[in-house]
Amino acid sequence: MADIVECHSGYTYGERPVAFTWQGQRLMIANIISRGRTPQAKWFRVSTAGGQVFELSCLEGIEGSKEPVWQIRPF
């Protein structure tokens, strides 16, 4: 099952993540700690309302995928 990230999308897709599903549980993002971009992806280091920290990466241009692919990693 693909990781699910809910985002606010204004000018571009995935401008700001607002929630995500981790191990079957929906977690709300309380704070974006930092963000960045590489040639292959944009990433966000976030904290949840429960104080957990995760890195969310949106991989773009993955062959065979019409949609961007999100990866979630606890930090």
CHARMM-style PDB file with segment names, atoms N, HN, CA, C and O in Angstrom:
ATOM      1  N   MET     1       0.843  -1.182   0.000  1.00  0.00      PROA
ATOM      2  CA  MET     1       0.000   0.000   0.000  1.00  0.00      PROA
ATOM      3  C   MET     1       0.886   1.242   0.000  1.00  0.00      PROA
ATOM      4  O   MET     1       1.869   1.310   0.737  1.00  0.00      PROA
ATOM      5  N   ALA     2       0.542   2.200  -0.810  1.00  0.00      PROA
ATOM      6  HN  ALA     2      -0.258   2.145  -1.408  1.00  0.00      PROA
ATOM      7  CA  ALA     2       1.317   3.437  -0.906  1.00  0.00      PROA
ATOM      8  C   ALA     2       1.071   4.301   0.320  1.00  0.00      PROA
ATOM      9  O   ALA     2      -0.008   4.280   0.911  1.00  0.00      PROA
ATOM     10  N   ASP     3       2.090   5.059   0.686  1.00  0.00      PROA
ATOM     11  HN  ASP     3       2.967   5.077   0.205  1.00  0.00      PROA
ATOM     12  CA  ASP     3       1.938   6.011   1.776  1.00  0.00      PROA
ATOM     13  C   ASP     3       0.977   7.108   1.334  1.00  0.00      PROA
ATOM     14  O   ASP     3       1.004   7.544   0.183  1.00  0.00      PROA
ATOM     15  N   ILE     4       0.133   7.548   2.254  1.00  0.00      PROA
ATOM     16  HN  ILE     4       0.111   7.195   3.189  1.00  0.00      PROA
ATOM     17  CA  ILE     4      -0.868   8.556   1.943  1.00  0.00      PROA
ATOM     18  C   ILE     4      -0.509   9.845   2.673  1.00  0.00      PROA
ATOM     19  O   ILE     4      -0.360   9.863   3.894  1.00  0.00      PROA
ATOM     20  N   VAL     5      -0.375  10.917   1.908  1.00  0.00      PROA
ATOM     21  HN  VAL     5      -0.497  10.903   0.915  1.00  0.00      PROA
ATOM     22  CA  VAL     5      -0.099  12.241   2.465  1.00  0.00      PROA
ATOM     23  C   VAL     5      -1.157  13.182   1.927  1.00  0.00      PROA
ATOM     24  O   VAL     5      -1.379  13.254   0.719  1.00  0.00      PROA
ATOM     25  N   GLU     6      -1.809  13.904   2.825  1.00  0.00      PROA
ATOM     26  HN  GLU     6      -1.628  13.845   3.807  1.00  0.00      PROA
ATOM     27  CA  GLU     6      -2.798  14.908   2.441  1.00  0.00      PROA
ATOM     28  C   GLU     6      -2.093  16.261   2.435  1.00  0.00      PROA
ATOM     29  O   GLU     6      -1.394  16.616   3.384  1.00  0.00      PROA
ATOM     30  N   CYS     7      -2.287  17.005   1.353  1.00  0.00      PROA
ATOM     31  HN  CYS     7      -2.855  16.716   0.583  1.00  0.00      PROA
ATOM     32  CA  CYS     7      -1.574  18.270   1.186  1.00  0.00      PROA
ATOM     33  C   CYS     7      -2.504  19.410   0.844  1.00  0.00      PROA
ATOM     34  O   CYS     7      -3.579  19.226   0.273  1.00  0.00      PROA
ATOM     35  N   HSD     8      -2.054  20.593   1.214  1.00  0.00      PROA
ATOM     36  HN  HSD     8      -1.181  20.742   1.679  1.00  0.00      PROA
ATOM     37  CA  HSD     8      -2.640  21.817   0.682  1.00  0.00      PROA
ATOM     38  C   HSD     8      -1.923  22.062  -0.643  1.00  0.00      PROA
ATOM     39  O   HSD     8      -0.694  22.088  -0.692  1.00  0.00      PROA
ATOM     40  N   SER     9      -2.672  22.235  -1.688  1.00  0.00      PROA
ATOM     41  HN  SER     9      -3.671  22.213  -1.649  1.00  0.00      PROA
ATOM     42  CA  SER     9      -2.075  22.499  -2.995  1.00  0.00      PROA
ATOM     43  C   SER     9      -2.679  23.785  -3.534  1.00  0.00      PROA
ATOM     44  O   SER     9      -3.873  23.852  -3.828  1.00  0.00      PROA
ATOM     45  N   GLY    10      -1.853  24.788  -3.659  1.00  0.00      PROA
ATOM     46  HN  GLY    10      -0.883  24.734  -3.421  1.00  0.00      PROA
ATOM     47  CA  GLY    10      -2.292  26.065  -4.198  1.00  0.00      PROA
ATOM     48  C   GLY    10      -1.727  26.249  -5.583  1.00  0.00      PROA
ATOM     49  O   GLY    10      -2.280  25.752  -6.564  1.00  0.00      PROA
ATOM     50  N   TYR    11      -0.631  26.957  -5.661  1.00  0.00      PROA
ATOM     51  HN  TYR    11      -0.181  27.361  -4.864  1.00  0.00      PROA
ATOM     52  CA  TYR    11       0.032  27.224  -6.937  1.00  0.00      PROA
ATOM     53  C   TYR    11       0.588  25.949  -7.559  1.00  0.00      PROA
ATOM     54  O   TYR    11       0.506  25.772  -8.775  1.00  0.00      PROA
ATOM     55  N   THR    12       1.153  25.056  -6.744  1.00  0.00      PROA
ATOM     56  HN  THR    12       1.219  25.199  -5.757  1.00  0.00      PROA
ATOM     57  CA  THR    12       1.685  23.778  -7.223  1.00  0.00      PROA
ATOM     58  C   THR    12       1.152  22.647  -6.361  1.00  0.00      PROA
ATOM     59  O   THR    12       0.614  22.883  -5.279  1.00  0.00      PROA
ATOM     60  N   TYR    13       1.302  21.411  -6.845  1.00  0.00      PROA
ATOM     61  HN  TYR    13       1.738  21.220  -7.724  1.00  0.00      PROA
ATOM     62  CA  TYR    13       0.872  20.243  -6.083  1.00  0.00      PROA
ATOM     63  C   TYR    13       1.754  20.073  -4.847  1.00  0.00      PROA
ATOM     64  O   TYR    13       2.971  20.252  -4.908  1.00  0.00      PROA
ATOM     65  N   GLY    14       1.137  19.732  -3.751  1.00  0.00      PROA
ATOM     66  HN  GLY    14       0.149  19.587  -3.702  1.00  0.00      PROA
ATOM     67  CA  GLY    14       1.876  19.371  -2.553  1.00  0.00      PROA
ATOM     68  C   GLY    14       2.663  20.511  -1.940  1.00  0.00      PROA
ATOM     69  O   GLY    14       3.786  20.309  -1.476  1.00  0.00      PROA
ATOM     70  N   GLU    15       2.093  21.703  -1.931  1.00  0.00      PROA
ATOM     71  HN  GLU    15       1.181  21.866  -2.307  1.00  0.00      PROA
ATOM     72  CA  GLU    15       2.810  22.846  -1.354  1.00  0.00      PROA
ATOM     73  C   GLU    15       3.093  22.665   0.127  1.00  0.00      PROA
ATOM     74  O   GLU    15       4.167  23.019   0.612  1.00  0.00      PROA
ATOM     75  N   ARG    16       2.107  22.102   0.850  1.00  0.00      PROA
ATOM     76  HN  ARG    16       1.234  21.814   0.456  1.00  0.00      PROA
ATOM     77  CA  ARG    16       2.264  21.975   2.298  1.00  0.00      PROA
ATOM     78  C   ARG    16       1.478  20.761   2.790  1.00  0.00      PROA
ATOM     79  O   ARG    16       0.254  20.734   2.656  1.00  0.00      PROA
ATOM     80  N   PRO    17       2.151  19.754   3.357  1.00  0.00      PROA
ATOM     81  CA  PRO    17       1.427  18.610   3.896  1.00  0.00      PROA
ATOM     82  C   PRO    17       0.654  19.017   5.159  1.00  0.00      PROA
ATOM     83  O   PRO    17       1.137  19.813   5.964  1.00  0.00      PROA
ATOM     84  N   VAL    18      -0.550  18.458   5.314  1.00  0.00      PROA
ATOM     85  HN  VAL    18      -0.942  17.812   4.660  1.00  0.00      PROA
ATOM     86  CA  VAL    18      -1.366  18.775   6.483  1.00  0.00      PROA
ATOM     87  C   VAL    18      -1.654  17.546   7.351  1.00  0.00      PROA
ATOM     88  O   VAL    18      -1.932  17.681   8.543  1.00  0.00      PROA
ATOM     89  N   ALA    19      -1.590  16.350   6.759  1.00  0.00      PROA
ATOM     90  HN  ALA    19      -1.364  16.240   5.791  1.00  0.00      PROA
ATOM     91  CA  ALA    19      -1.823  15.106   7.501  1.00  0.00      PROA
ATOM     92  C   ALA    19      -1.272  13.949   6.675  1.00  0.00      PROA
ATOM     93  O   ALA    19      -1.045  14.081   5.472  1.00  0.00      PROA
ATOM     94  N   PHE    20      -1.060  12.814   7.338  1.00  0.00      PROA
ATOM     95  HN  PHE    20      -1.244  12.707   8.315  1.00  0.00      PROA
ATOM     96  CA  PHE    20      -0.609  11.620   6.615  1.00  0.00      PROA
ATOM     97  C   PHE    20      -1.018  10.382   7.398  1.00  0.00      PROA
ATOM     98  O   PHE    20      -1.334  10.456   8.585  1.00  0.00      PROA
ATOM     99  N   THR    21      -1.006   9.252   6.719  1.00  0.00      PROA
ATOM    100  HN  THR    21      -0.749   9.192   5.754  1.00  0.00      PROA
ATOM    101  CA  THR    21      -1.344   7.978   7.343  1.00  0.00      PROA
ATOM    102  C   THR    21      -0.059   7.192   7.575  1.00  0.00      PROA
ATOM    103  O   THR    21       0.717   6.956   6.649  1.00  0.00      PROA
ATOM    104  N   TRP    22       0.151   6.792   8.820  1.00  0.00      PROA
ATOM    105  HN  TRP    22      -0.479   6.983   9.572  1.00  0.00      PROA
ATOM    106  CA  TRP    22       1.345   6.042   9.212  1.00  0.00      PROA
ATOM    107  C   TRP    22       0.896   4.838  10.030  1.00  0.00      PROA
ATOM    108  O   TRP    22       0.266   4.993  11.076  1.00  0.00      PROA
ATOM    109  N   GLN    23       1.221   3.641   9.553  1.00  0.00      PROA
ATOM    110  HN  GLN    23       1.733   3.515   8.703  1.00  0.00      PROA
ATOM    111  CA  GLN    23       0.858   2.383  10.213  1.00  0.00      PROA
ATOM    112  C   GLN    23      -0.638   2.333  10.530  1.00  0.00      PROA
ATOM    113  O   GLN    23      -1.047   1.925  11.618  1.00  0.00      PROA
ATOM    114  N   GLY    24      -1.446   2.761   9.550  1.00  0.00      PROA
ATOM    115  HN  GLY    24      -1.115   3.092   8.666  1.00  0.00      PROA
ATOM    116  CA  GLY    24      -2.893   2.689   9.675  1.00  0.00      PROA
ATOM    117  C   GLY    24      -3.530   3.799  10.496  1.00  0.00      PROA
ATOM    118  O   GLY    24      -4.747   3.805  10.684  1.00  0.00      PROA
ATOM    119  N   GLN    25      -2.733   4.729  10.983  1.00  0.00      PROA
ATOM    120  HN  GLN    25      -1.745   4.724  10.831  1.00  0.00      PROA
ATOM    121  CA  GLN    25      -3.250   5.817  11.804  1.00  0.00      PROA
ATOM    122  C   GLN    25      -3.055   7.156  11.095  1.00  0.00      PROA
ATOM    123  O   GLN    25      -1.974   7.445  10.584  1.00  0.00      PROA
ATOM    124  N   ARG    26      -4.109   7.965  11.070  1.00  0.00      PROA
ATOM    125  HN  ARG    26      -4.987   7.729  11.485  1.00  0.00      PROA
ATOM    126  CA  ARG    26      -4.023   9.296  10.458  1.00  0.00      PROA
ATOM    127  C   ARG    26      -3.429  10.267  11.472  1.00  0.00      PROA
ATOM    128  O   ARG    26      -3.949  10.414  12.578  1.00  0.00      PROA
ATOM    129  N   LEU    27      -2.341  10.927  11.092  1.00  0.00      PROA
ATOM    130  HN  LEU    27      -1.919  10.807  10.194  1.00  0.00      PROA
ATOM    131  CA  LEU    27      -1.648  11.862  11.965  1.00  0.00      PROA
ATOM    132  C   LEU    27      -1.725  13.264  11.376  1.00  0.00      PROA
ATOM    133  O   LEU    27      -1.446  13.467  10.194  1.00  0.00      PROA
ATOM    134  N   MET    28      -2.102  14.221  12.200  1.00  0.00      PROA
ATOM    135  HN  MET    28      -2.329  14.056  13.160  1.00  0.00      PROA
ATOM    136  CA  MET    28      -2.149  15.627  11.789  1.00  0.00      PROA
ATOM    137  C   MET    28      -0.770  16.249  11.980  1.00  0.00      PROA
ATOM    138  O   MET    28      -0.089  15.973  12.967  1.00  0.00      PROA
ATOM    139  N   ILE    29      -0.368  17.080  11.042  1.00  0.00      PROA
ATOM    140  HN  ILE    29      -0.921  17.305  10.240  1.00  0.00      PROA
ATOM    141  CA  ILE    29       0.915  17.767  11.134  1.00  0.00      PROA
ATOM    142  C   ILE    29       0.730  19.044  11.938  1.00  0.00      PROA
ATOM    143  O   ILE    29      -0.100  19.889  11.604  1.00  0.00      PROA
ATOM    144  N   ALA    30       1.514  19.170  13.001  1.00  0.00      PROA
ATOM    145  HN  ALA    30       2.188  18.482  13.272  1.00  0.00      PROA
ATOM    146  CA  ALA    30       1.440  20.343  13.859  1.00  0.00      PROA
ATOM    147  C   ALA    30       2.392  21.433  13.387  1.00  0.00      PROA
ATOM    148  O   ALA    30       2.104  22.622  13.520  1.00  0.00      PROA
ATOM    149  N   ASN    31       3.540  21.015  12.830  1.00  0.00      PROA
ATOM    150  HN  ASN    31       3.775  20.049  12.722  1.00  0.00      PROA
ATOM    151  CA  ASN    31       4.573  21.990  12.473  1.00  0.00      PROA
ATOM    152  C   ASN    31       5.438  21.447  11.342  1.00  0.00      PROA
ATOM    153  O   ASN    31       5.791  20.268  11.337  1.00  0.00      PROA
ATOM    154  N   ILE    32       5.776  22.300  10.392  1.00  0.00      PROA
ATOM    155  HN  ILE    32       5.489  23.258  10.396  1.00  0.00      PROA
ATOM    156  CA  ILE    32       6.779  21.959   9.384  1.00  0.00      PROA
ATOM    157  C   ILE    32       8.098  22.508   9.911  1.00  0.00      PROA
ATOM    158  O   ILE    32       8.288  23.722   9.994  1.00  0.00      PROA
ATOM    159  N   ILE    33       9.005  21.609  10.265  1.00  0.00      PROA
ATOM    160  HN  ILE    33       8.851  20.623  10.197  1.00  0.00      PROA
ATOM    161  CA  ILE    33      10.285  21.984  10.866  1.00  0.00      PROA
ATOM    162  C   ILE    33      11.226  22.545   9.811  1.00  0.00      PROA
ATOM    163  O   ILE    33      11.856  23.583  10.007  1.00  0.00      PROA
ATOM    164  N   SER    34      11.309  21.837   8.683  1.00  0.00      PROA
ATOM    165  HN  SER    34      10.797  20.993   8.523  1.00  0.00      PROA
ATOM    166  CA  SER    34      12.137  22.302   7.574  1.00  0.00      PROA
ATOM    167  C   SER    34      11.613  21.688   6.293  1.00  0.00      PROA
ATOM    168  O   SER    34      10.810  20.756   6.310  1.00  0.00      PROA
ATOM    169  N   ARG    35      12.084  22.230   5.182  1.00  0.00      PROA
ATOM    170  HN  ARG    35      12.737  22.988   5.168  1.00  0.00      PROA
ATOM    171  CA  ARG    35      11.669  21.727   3.867  1.00  0.00      PROA
ATOM    172  C   ARG    35      12.811  21.954   2.894  1.00  0.00      PROA
ATOM    173  O   ARG    35      13.674  22.805   3.111  1.00  0.00      PROA
ATOM    174  N   GLY    36      12.803  21.181   1.822  1.00  0.00      PROA
ATOM    175  HN  GLY    36      12.102  20.490   1.646  1.00  0.00      PROA
ATOM    176  CA  GLY    36      13.838  21.335   0.811  1.00  0.00      PROA
ATOM    177  C   GLY    36      13.432  20.680  -0.484  1.00  0.00      PROA
ATOM    178  O   GLY    36      12.336  20.136  -0.617  1.00  0.00      PROA
ATOM    179  N   ARG    37      14.334  20.743  -1.429  1.00  0.00      PROA
ATOM    180  HN  ARG    37      15.225  21.185  -1.321  1.00  0.00      PROA
ATOM    181  CA  ARG    37      14.073  20.193  -2.756  1.00  0.00      PROA
ATOM    182  C   ARG    37      15.362  19.644  -3.320  1.00  0.00      PROA
ATOM    183  O   ARG    37      16.423  20.254  -3.188  1.00  0.00      PROA
ATOM    184  N   THR    38      15.263  18.488  -3.948  1.00  0.00      PROA
ATOM    185  HN  THR    38      14.401  17.993  -4.055  1.00  0.00      PROA
ATOM    186  CA  THR    38      16.358  17.903  -4.719  1.00  0.00      PROA
ATOM    187  C   THR    38      15.865  17.815  -6.158  1.00  0.00      PROA
ATOM    188  O   THR    38      14.691  18.088  -6.410  1.00  0.00      PROA
ATOM    189  N   PRO    39      16.716  17.445  -7.111  1.00  0.00      PROA
ATOM    190  CA  PRO    39      16.217  17.307  -8.487  1.00  0.00      PROA
ATOM    191  C   PRO    39      15.097  16.264  -8.632  1.00  0.00      PROA
ATOM    192  O   PRO    39      14.269  16.374  -9.536  1.00  0.00      PROA
ATOM    193  N   GLN    40      15.065  15.257  -7.750  1.00  0.00      PROA
ATOM    194  HN  GLN    40      15.737  15.168  -7.015  1.00  0.00      PROA
ATOM    195  CA  GLN    40      14.073  14.183  -7.861  1.00  0.00      PROA
ATOM    196  C   GLN    40      12.862  14.349  -6.950  1.00  0.00      PROA
ATOM    197  O   GLN    40      11.827  13.726  -7.187  1.00  0.00      PROA
ATOM    198  N   ALA    41      12.971  15.175  -5.916  1.00  0.00      PROA
ATOM    199  HN  ALA    41      13.812  15.681  -5.724  1.00  0.00      PROA
ATOM    200  CA  ALA    41      11.896  15.198  -4.914  1.00  0.00      PROA
ATOM    201  C   ALA    41      11.861  16.505  -4.139  1.00  0.00      PROA
ATOM    202  O   ALA    41      12.825  17.270  -4.113  1.00  0.00      PROA
ATOM    203  N   LYS    42      10.713  16.733  -3.509  1.00  0.00      PROA
ATOM    204  HN  LYS    42       9.930  16.112  -3.529  1.00  0.00      PROA
ATOM    205  CA  LYS    42      10.638  17.761  -2.484  1.00  0.00      PROA
ATOM    206  C   LYS    42      10.406  17.027  -1.167  1.00  0.00      PROA
ATOM    207  O   LYS    42       9.765  15.977  -1.145  1.00  0.00      PROA
ATOM    208  N   TRP    43      10.920  17.570  -0.083  1.00  0.00      PROA
ATOM    209  HN  TRP    43      11.441  18.423  -0.101  1.00  0.00      PROA
ATOM    210  CA  TRP    43      10.793  16.892   1.198  1.00  0.00      PROA
ATOM    211  C   TRP    43      10.420  17.885   2.293  1.00  0.00      PROA
ATOM    212  O   TRP    43      10.665  19.088   2.196  1.00  0.00      PROA
ATOM    213  N   PHE    44       9.815  17.324   3.339  1.00  0.00      PROA
ATOM    214  HN  PHE    44       9.616  16.347   3.417  1.00  0.00      PROA
ATOM    215  CA  PHE    44       9.390  18.104   4.489  1.00  0.00      PROA
ATOM    216  C   PHE    44       9.757  17.330   5.744  1.00  0.00      PROA
ATOM    217  O   PHE    44       9.482  16.133   5.825  1.00  0.00      PROA
ATOM    218  N   ARG    45      10.365  17.975   6.714  1.00  0.00      PROA
ATOM    219  HN  ARG    45      10.588  18.948   6.648  1.00  0.00      PROA
ATOM    220  CA  ARG    45      10.545  17.388   8.040  1.00  0.00      PROA
ATOM    221  C   ARG    45       9.450  18.010   8.900  1.00  0.00      PROA
ATOM    222  O   ARG    45       9.382  19.231   9.045  1.00  0.00      PROA
ATOM    223  N   VAL    46       8.590  17.159   9.469  1.00  0.00      PROA
ATOM    224  HN  VAL    46       8.645  16.167   9.351  1.00  0.00      PROA
ATOM    225  CA  VAL    46       7.404  17.631  10.167  1.00  0.00      PROA
ATOM    226  C   VAL    46       7.310  17.014  11.558  1.00  0.00      PROA
ATOM    227  O   VAL    46       7.884  15.960  11.831  1.00  0.00      PROA
ATOM    228  N   SER    47       6.575  17.694  12.423  1.00  0.00      PROA
ATOM    229  HN  SER    47       6.108  18.550  12.201  1.00  0.00      PROA
ATOM    230  CA  SER    47       6.225  17.108  13.716  1.00  0.00      PROA
ATOM    231  C   SER    47       4.705  16.969  13.774  1.00  0.00      PROA
ATOM    232  O   SER    47       3.967  17.776  13.207  1.00  0.00      PROA
ATOM    233  N   THR    48       4.264  15.937  14.466  1.00  0.00      PROA
ATOM    234  HN  THR    48       4.863  15.282  14.926  1.00  0.00      PROA
ATOM    235  CA  THR    48       2.838  15.677  14.595  1.00  0.00      PROA
ATOM    236  C   THR    48       2.319  16.292  15.888  1.00  0.00      PROA
ATOM    237  O   THR    48       3.093  16.760  16.723  1.00  0.00      PROA
ATOM    238  N   ALA    49       1.009  16.286  16.041  1.00  0.00      PROA
ATOM    239  HN  ALA    49       0.379  15.906  15.363  1.00  0.00      PROA
ATOM    240  CA  ALA    49       0.391  16.801  17.258  1.00  0.00      PROA
ATOM    241  C   ALA    49       0.866  16.012  18.476  1.00  0.00      PROA
ATOM    242  O   ALA    49       0.887  16.544  19.585  1.00  0.00      PROA
ATOM    243  N   GLY    50       1.247  14.756  18.283  1.00  0.00      PROA
ATOM    244  HN  GLY    50       1.231  14.324  17.381  1.00  0.00      PROA
ATOM    245  CA  GLY    50       1.749  13.912  19.378  1.00  0.00      PROA
ATOM    246  C   GLY    50       3.237  14.044  19.625  1.00  0.00      PROA
ATOM    247  O   GLY    50       3.775  13.358  20.494  1.00  0.00      PROA
ATOM    248  N   GLY    51       3.922  14.911  18.883  1.00  0.00      PROA
ATOM    249  HN  GLY    51       3.485  15.469  18.177  1.00  0.00      PROA
ATOM    250  CA  GLY    51       5.340  15.149  19.104  1.00  0.00      PROA
ATOM    251  C   GLY    51       6.290  14.266  18.313  1.00  0.00      PROA
ATOM    252  O   GLY    51       7.505  14.384  18.472  1.00  0.00      PROA
ATOM    253  N   GLN    52       5.773  13.383  17.463  1.00  0.00      PROA
ATOM    254  HN  GLN    52       4.786  13.287  17.334  1.00  0.00      PROA
ATOM    255  CA  GLN    52       6.636  12.541  16.636  1.00  0.00      PROA
ATOM    256  C   GLN    52       7.186  13.370  15.477  1.00  0.00      PROA
ATOM    257  O   GLN    52       6.546  14.318  15.023  1.00  0.00      PROA
ATOM    258  N   VAL    53       8.383  13.002  15.001  1.00  0.00      PROA
ATOM    259  HN  VAL    53       8.903  12.232  15.369  1.00  0.00      PROA
ATOM    260  CA  VAL    53       8.999  13.706  13.876  1.00  0.00      PROA
ATOM    261  C   VAL    53       9.156  12.732  12.711  1.00  0.00      PROA
ATOM    262  O   VAL    53       9.609  11.601  12.888  1.00  0.00      PROA
ATOM    263  N   PHE    54       8.773  13.190  11.515  1.00  0.00      PROA
ATOM    264  HN  PHE    54       8.405  14.109  11.371  1.00  0.00      PROA
ATOM    265  CA  PHE    54       8.841  12.380  10.302  1.00  0.00      PROA
ATOM    266  C   PHE    54       9.435  13.201   9.174  1.00  0.00      PROA
ATOM    267  O   PHE    54       9.396  14.432   9.184  1.00  0.00      PROA
ATOM    268  N   GLU    55       9.989  12.482   8.192  1.00  0.00      PROA
ATOM    269  HN  GLU    55      10.020  11.483   8.183  1.00  0.00      PROA
ATOM    270  CA  GLU    55      10.390  13.120   6.948  1.00  0.00      PROA
ATOM    271  C   GLU    55       9.480  12.583   5.849  1.00  0.00      PROA
ATOM    272  O   GLU    55       9.373  11.373   5.649  1.00  0.00      PROA
ATOM    273  N   LEU    56       8.827  13.501   5.142  1.00  0.00      PROA
ATOM    274  HN  LEU    56       8.913  14.484   5.305  1.00  0.00      PROA
ATOM    275  CA  LEU    56       7.935  13.156   4.040  1.00  0.00      PROA
ATOM    276  C   LEU    56       8.605  13.579   2.746  1.00  0.00      PROA
ATOM    277  O   LEU    56       8.966  14.745   2.590  1.00  0.00      PROA
ATOM    278  N   SER    57       8.776  12.651   1.818  1.00  0.00      PROA
ATOM    279  HN  SER    57       8.483  11.704   1.945  1.00  0.00      PROA
ATOM    280  CA  SER    57       9.406  12.950   0.531  1.00  0.00      PROA
ATOM    281  C   SER    57       8.423  12.679  -0.593  1.00  0.00      PROA
ATOM    282  O   SER    57       7.814  11.611  -0.655  1.00  0.00      PROA
ATOM    283  N   CYS    58       8.272  13.652  -1.480  1.00  0.00      PROA
ATOM    284  HN  CYS    58       8.767  14.519  -1.429  1.00  0.00      PROA
ATOM    285  CA  CYS    58       7.401  13.518  -2.644  1.00  0.00      PROA
ATOM    286  C   CYS    58       8.285  13.323  -3.865  1.00  0.00      PROA
ATOM    287  O   CYS    58       8.894  14.270  -4.363  1.00  0.00      PROA
ATOM    288  N   LEU    59       8.349  12.083  -4.343  1.00  0.00      PROA
ATOM    289  HN  LEU    59       7.854  11.314  -3.939  1.00  0.00      PROA
ATOM    290  CA  LEU    59       9.173  11.749  -5.505  1.00  0.00      PROA
ATOM    291  C   LEU    59       8.361  12.019  -6.758  1.00  0.00      PROA
ATOM    292  O   LEU    59       7.238  11.534  -6.898  1.00  0.00      PROA
ATOM    293  N   GLU    60       8.929  12.788  -7.659  1.00  0.00      PROA
ATOM    294  HN  GLU    60       9.841  13.182  -7.545  1.00  0.00      PROA
ATOM    295  CA  GLU    60       8.222  13.185  -8.871  1.00  0.00      PROA
ATOM    296  C   GLU    60       8.847  12.530 -10.096  1.00  0.00      PROA
ATOM    297  O   GLU    60      10.048  12.264 -10.124  1.00  0.00      PROA
ATOM    298  N   GLY    61       8.034  12.277 -11.091  1.00  0.00      PROA
ATOM    299  HN  GLY    61       7.058  12.493 -11.068  1.00  0.00      PROA
ATOM    300  CA  GLY    61       8.533  11.733 -12.349  1.00  0.00      PROA
ATOM    301  C   GLY    61       8.965  10.283 -12.268  1.00  0.00      PROA
ATOM    302  O   GLY    61       9.871   9.869 -12.991  1.00  0.00      PROA
ATOM    303  N   ILE    62       8.328   9.494 -11.394  1.00  0.00      PROA
ATOM    304  HN  ILE    62       7.591   9.830 -10.806  1.00  0.00      PROA
ATOM    305  CA  ILE    62       8.640   8.071 -11.285  1.00  0.00      PROA
ATOM    306  C   ILE    62       8.052   7.362 -12.503  1.00  0.00      PROA
ATOM    307  O   ILE    62       6.865   7.500 -12.798  1.00  0.00      PROA
ATOM    308  N   GLU    63       8.888   6.609 -13.202  1.00  0.00      PROA
ATOM    309  HN  GLU    63       9.852   6.498 -12.962  1.00  0.00      PROA
ATOM    310  CA  GLU    63       8.441   5.919 -14.409  1.00  0.00      PROA
ATOM    311  C   GLU    63       7.306   4.960 -14.083  1.00  0.00      PROA
ATOM    312  O   GLU    63       7.385   4.194 -13.123  1.00  0.00      PROA
ATOM    313  N   GLY    64       6.256   5.007 -14.883  1.00  0.00      PROA
ATOM    314  HN  GLY    64       6.192   5.629 -15.663  1.00  0.00      PROA
ATOM    315  CA  GLY    64       5.109   4.128 -14.708  1.00  0.00      PROA
ATOM    316  C   GLY    64       4.076   4.657 -13.723  1.00  0.00      PROA
ATOM    317  O   GLY    64       3.054   4.008 -13.501  1.00  0.00      PROA
ATOM    318  N   SER    65       4.318   5.815 -13.131  1.00  0.00      PROA
ATOM    319  HN  SER    65       5.148   6.343 -13.312  1.00  0.00      PROA
ATOM    320  CA  SER    65       3.379   6.391 -12.173  1.00  0.00      PROA
ATOM    321  C   SER    65       2.884   7.742 -12.679  1.00  0.00      PROA
ATOM    322  O   SER    65       3.674   8.625 -13.013  1.00  0.00      PROA
ATOM    323  N   LYS    66       1.572   7.883 -12.727  1.00  0.00      PROA
ATOM    324  HN  LYS    66       0.930   7.166 -12.455  1.00  0.00      PROA
ATOM    325  CA  LYS    66       0.992   9.152 -13.157  1.00  0.00      PROA
ATOM    326  C   LYS    66       0.993  10.166 -12.023  1.00  0.00      PROA
ATOM    327  O   LYS    66       1.045  11.373 -12.263  1.00  0.00      PROA
ATOM    328  N   GLU    67       0.936   9.684 -10.800  1.00  0.00      PROA
ATOM    329  HN  GLU    67       0.893   8.704 -10.605  1.00  0.00      PROA
ATOM    330  CA  GLU    67       0.873  10.530  -9.619  1.00  0.00      PROA
ATOM    331  C   GLU    67       2.240  10.574  -8.931  1.00  0.00      PROA
ATOM    332  O   GLU    67       3.021   9.628  -9.036  1.00  0.00      PROA
ATOM    333  N   PRO    68       2.526  11.665  -8.235  1.00  0.00      PROA
ATOM    334  CA  PRO    68       3.749  11.686  -7.414  1.00  0.00      PROA
ATOM    335  C   PRO    68       3.680  10.591  -6.352  1.00  0.00      PROA
ATOM    336  O   PRO    68       2.592  10.223  -5.908  1.00  0.00      PROA
ATOM    337  N   VAL    69       4.822  10.079  -5.950  1.00  0.00      PROA
ATOM    338  HN  VAL    69       5.706  10.378  -6.310  1.00  0.00      PROA
ATOM    339  CA  VAL    69       4.897   9.007  -4.963  1.00  0.00      PROA
ATOM    340  C   VAL    69       5.465   9.578  -3.669  1.00  0.00      PROA
ATOM    341  O   VAL    69       6.535  10.186  -3.667  1.00  0.00      PROA
ATOM    342  N   TRP    70       4.742   9.379  -2.572  1.00  0.00      PROA
ATOM    343  HN  TRP    70       3.872   8.885  -2.574  1.00  0.00      PROA
ATOM    344  CA  TRP    70       5.191   9.857  -1.263  1.00  0.00      PROA
ATOM    345  C   TRP    70       5.875   8.737  -0.502  1.00  0.00      PROA
ATOM    346  O   TRP    70       5.454   7.581  -0.555  1.00  0.00      PROA
ATOM    347  N   GLN    71       6.931   9.093   0.202  1.00  0.00      PROA
ATOM    348  HN  GLN    71       7.273  10.032   0.245  1.00  0.00      PROA
ATOM    349  CA  GLN    71       7.597   8.184   1.128  1.00  0.00      PROA
ATOM    350  C   GLN    71       7.591   8.839   2.504  1.00  0.00      PROA
ATOM    351  O   GLN    71       7.843  10.037   2.628  1.00  0.00      PROA
ATOM    352  N   ILE    72       7.302   8.050   3.538  1.00  0.00      PROA
ATOM    353  HN  ILE    72       7.097   7.076   3.438  1.00  0.00      PROA
ATOM    354  CA  ILE    72       7.257   8.547   4.901  1.00  0.00      PROA
ATOM    355  C   ILE    72       8.305   7.787   5.709  1.00  0.00      PROA
ATOM    356  O   ILE    72       8.385   6.559   5.667  1.00  0.00      PROA
ATOM    357  N   ARG    73       9.109   8.561   6.446  1.00  0.00      PROA
ATOM    358  HN  ARG    73       9.044   9.558   6.479  1.00  0.00      PROA
ATOM    359  CA  ARG    73      10.167   7.947   7.244  1.00  0.00      PROA
ATOM    360  C   ARG    73      10.186   8.605   8.618  1.00  0.00      PROA
ATOM    361  O   ARG    73      10.282   9.828   8.717  1.00  0.00      PROA
ATOM    362  N   PRO    74      10.093   7.788   9.702  1.00  0.00      PROA
ATOM    363  CA  PRO    74      10.221   8.387  11.042  1.00  0.00      PROA
ATOM    364  C   PRO    74      11.636   8.936  11.213  1.00  0.00      PROA
ATOM    365  O   PRO    74      12.595   8.383  10.677  1.00  0.00      PROA
ATOM    366  N   PHE    75      11.750   9.996  11.943  1.00  0.00      PROA
ATOM    367  HN  PHE    75      10.970  10.445  12.379  1.00  0.00      PROA
ATOM    368  CA  PHE    75      13.043  10.648  12.103  1.00  0.00      PROA
ATOM    369  C   PHE    75      13.461  10.639  13.547  1.00  0.00      PROA
ATOM    370  OT1 PHE    75      14.531  11.146  13.883  1.00  0.00      PROA
TER     371      PHE     75
END
